[in-house]
Amino acid sequence: MKTLKKIQTLGQHSSAAYAVSTGMNGLVLSGGSDKILASWDLGGRKAHNFSIKTDHGIYSTAYSEKQSLLLIGASNGHIHWIDLKLKQEIKNYQVHQKGVFSMSICDDILYASGGEGSISLWDLNDQSFIRQVPLCGDKIRQVKTDKEHVIAACGNGRFHILDKNMNDLIAVDAHEQSCNAIGGIGNHVLSGGWDAHIKLWNSESGELLKSIPAHNYAIYDLALSDDGKYVASASRDKTIKLWDAESLELIQRLDIKDGGHTRSVNALVWQGEQLVSTGDDGKVILWELN
């Protein structure tokens, strides 16, 4: 198995960074409490000149290549719609009463999760609001989608699997206090929580297949590599861990001694064999499998 090696710190936000995602033209986007959406050129290993200043902290970002749209989820519940061809904001909606913690795109639909416990759906073709679905009484930390399902990680410790009509198929009491991160591996669901455990579940029955005491403190993100071979986890304990996606055996632990983060690690994104991480220290760090 390959391991991760630090390439370099690409740059730094002036305060905590909460969001990182893939963006236009192969760039990676990051945002945080400094209200700056920054972009990073992984090939050139440097900051790109594209950036956006917002009025509130940035919790999430998403990009649609088809519509050339950049979406920014803010701490005040607003979703900013940026038309990259026009190079301007074209919409600024608020249906969430608290922060927009996560966004996911599938089949021209944007799914956004809010701090009040609902998921909003939006049509990317005409930038219209479709509906808002209340799901739990606590914040929805993450929402992920595939062709058939919507998966939501909730602050009450549960995760929900819904169909594309937003019918609740299964709800699992997964973690103590909060389920913070969610992902799919074939017919399985992987979850990470405030209890610092990574858990593997049967997505049809909700049966717990494996539970791993993965970190010392809360897990904030799980990221499956593009080839499906690796899972990276980010934690409040200031570490990133790399796991074999099939066996969930630990491959590697990365911390400050490896050039990692000095505070909580909040978000991860893969681009090919490269991994980008952000955290409360504001750093945006590039790692690579080798």
N, C-alpha and C positions, 0 to 999 in steps of 0.2 A: 504493500500500500504506500501511496505517496504521503508526504507530510507538507505542512505549510511553512513557508519561510517569509519573513518580512522583507518586502522590497523597499518601502520607505513610507514615511508619513507624508501624505500628499499635501496636507495643509491643516488649518485649525480654525474652528469657529471660536468666537470670543466668549462663548458660554456653552452649556450643554447641547449636544447634538442628539436628536431623537429619531431622525428619519434618514434612510438611505435607500436609493432605488436606482434601477437602470433608467436611462433617459435617451434623448435623441442623439443620433450619430455616434452611438457607442459610448456616450458620456455616462458617468455616474453622478447622480444628484444627491445632495444632502441638505438638511435643514434642522433648525433647532430654536432654542429660546432667544437667540440673538436676532431672530426675525429675518435671517438671510437664507435664501435658497442659493446654494453654491453648486458649481458643476466642476467635474474633474475628468481630465483626459488620462485614461489609464495607459494608453500607448506612449504618450509623451511624459507620463508620470509627473503631472503638474496640474495646477489649477487652470481651468478654462476661463475665457473672458465673459462667459454668460453667467449672469447672476440676477436675482430679483430681491428687492427689499419689500417686506410686507409690514402690516401694522401690528401683527400679533405673532406669537411664537408658532413655529411650524412643527406639527406632529406627524404628518404623513405626506407622501408625494406619489403620483402615478403619471404614466406617460402612455398616450395612444398614438402610435405611428400612423395608423390609417387616417385619423382625423387631424393629425398634427396638433394635438392638444396636450398641454401640460396642466395637471391638476394639483393644487396645493391645499392640504387639509390643515386648518389653523386651530389654535388653542381656544378661540372664541366660538367655534362651531361653524365657521364659514368655510366654503369651498371656493377657491379662486380658480377660474378657467382662463388659461392663457393660450391664445391662438399663436402658434409659433411662426406661421406664415405672415400674419399681420404684425407680429411682434408686439402684441398688446393684450391686456385683460379684456375679455369680452363678456364675462359673467362673474357675478359674485353672489352666491346663494347662501342662505342660512336656513336649514331645517333642523339642525342639531342644536340643542341648547347648551351643550358643553363641547369639549374638544373633539375634533375628527381624528381618531387615533389610528385608523388604518383605511386603506383603499385598495381595491382589486378590480381589474378589468377583465371581462370575458364576453365575447360575442356582442361587442358594441354597447355593453351595459357597464356602467360604473357602480360598484357596490362600496358604500362608505359606512364605517362604523363610528358611533358616537359615544360620548361619555355618559349620556343619559340612558344607554342601553338599547338603542335601536339601530337598524341598518336602513340606509336610504338607497334608492335605486334611481339611476339617471340614464337617459338616452344620450349617447355621445354624438349621434348624428345630428340632432337638432338642439342639443344642450338642454333638454327639458327634464323636469322632475317627473318620475313615474309614480313612486309610492314610498312610504316610510313604514317599516315593520318593527314594532316593539318586540323585543326578545327577552330581556331580563331587566331586573331593577338596578343593575350596576353597569359600569362602563364595559363596552365591548373592546377588548384590547387589540384583537386582530380579526380580520376577515380575509378568507382565502376562497378562491373559486376554481372550478374546472368546468368541463363541458356539461356536467350533469348536476353538480352540487355546489352549495355554499356552506362553508365551515366557519364557525365563529367561536372565538375564545373569550370567555366572559369573566368579569371581575368577581362573580359569586362562586367561582371554582368550577363551573360547568363548561363544556363545549357542546355546541349544537351542530348537527348536520341537517341541512335543509335541501329540498329540491329547488329547481329554478323558479317555481311558482311561490317559493318562500314558505312552503309547508314544512313544518318541523318533523323530520323523519326519526331523529333520535337525539336525546339529551343525556349526557353522561356527567355525573358528579366526579370530576377528574382529579381535582387538586384542592388542598387546603387553602382557604382564603381567596386565591385568584388563579385562574387559568390565563396565562399571559401570552402564550405562543402556540401556534397550531400549524400543522402541515400534513400532507398526504404522501404516502409511499405505497403505490399500488392499491390494494384493497384494505390498507391500514391507515390509521390516523396516528400521528405523533404529536404529543402535547408536552408543554413545559409550563411550570407553575411557580407560584410564590414559595412553595414548599421545596424548591430546588431539585425536584425530580423530573426526569424525562420518562414519559410513559408511552407505550405502544398499545394500540387498541384495534380490535376488529371493527371495521367501519359499518358493518351490517348489524352485528349483534350488540356492539358496545362492550364486548368482553375485554377485560384487561389481559394482555398477553405478556407484557414485561414492564417492570418498574425499576428505574435506575436512580440511585442517589447521586446525581450528576455534578452538582455544584455545592458550594458552601452557603450561598444565598440565592435569592430569586433568579429564575431564568427569564430573560426579557425577549429573546428571539431565538428562533430555530430556522436554519436556512439549508435547504436541500440543494446539492450541487447540480449543475446543468446535466451531467451525465448520470445522475441518480446514485452515484457510488458513495457519496459522503454527506454527512449532516454536520453542520457547524452550529454550536450553541453559544449564546452570549449571556453573561450573567452580571448581577450586581456585585459579585465577588471579584470583579475586575479582570476576569479571565475569559478567553475563548477556548472552547474545546472542540476537537475534531473527532468524529465518530464514523465507524463503518456503518453505512446505511442499512445493510442487510442484517448484520449481527448485533448492531449497536454496541460493539466493543470499542473502548476508548483507544484512539490512535495517538492523540497529542493534546497537551495542555500548554496554552500560550498566556504568558503574563508579562509584567513589566520587565522581567529579566530577559525576555525575548524581544523587547522593543515594543511591548503592547501598551495597553491603556493603564493610566494611573488611577482611574475612578471607574464607576459602573460602565459596563459595555451594554449599549442599548439596542443597536440594530446592525444587521448584516445583510449583504447582498453578494451573490455570485455573478460573475461574468466570465464564462468559460472556466478556465482553471485559476482564475483570480478571485479573491475574496476581499471585499471592502468592509471595514468596521468603523462604527462611530460610537461615541460615549459621552459621559458627563464631563470628561476632560476637554471636550470640543474637538478632539483629534479625528482626522479621517485617515485611516491607515490602510495601505495596500499590502496584501499577502498573496502568495502564489504557491500552488502545488508543485512539488518537484520530487 
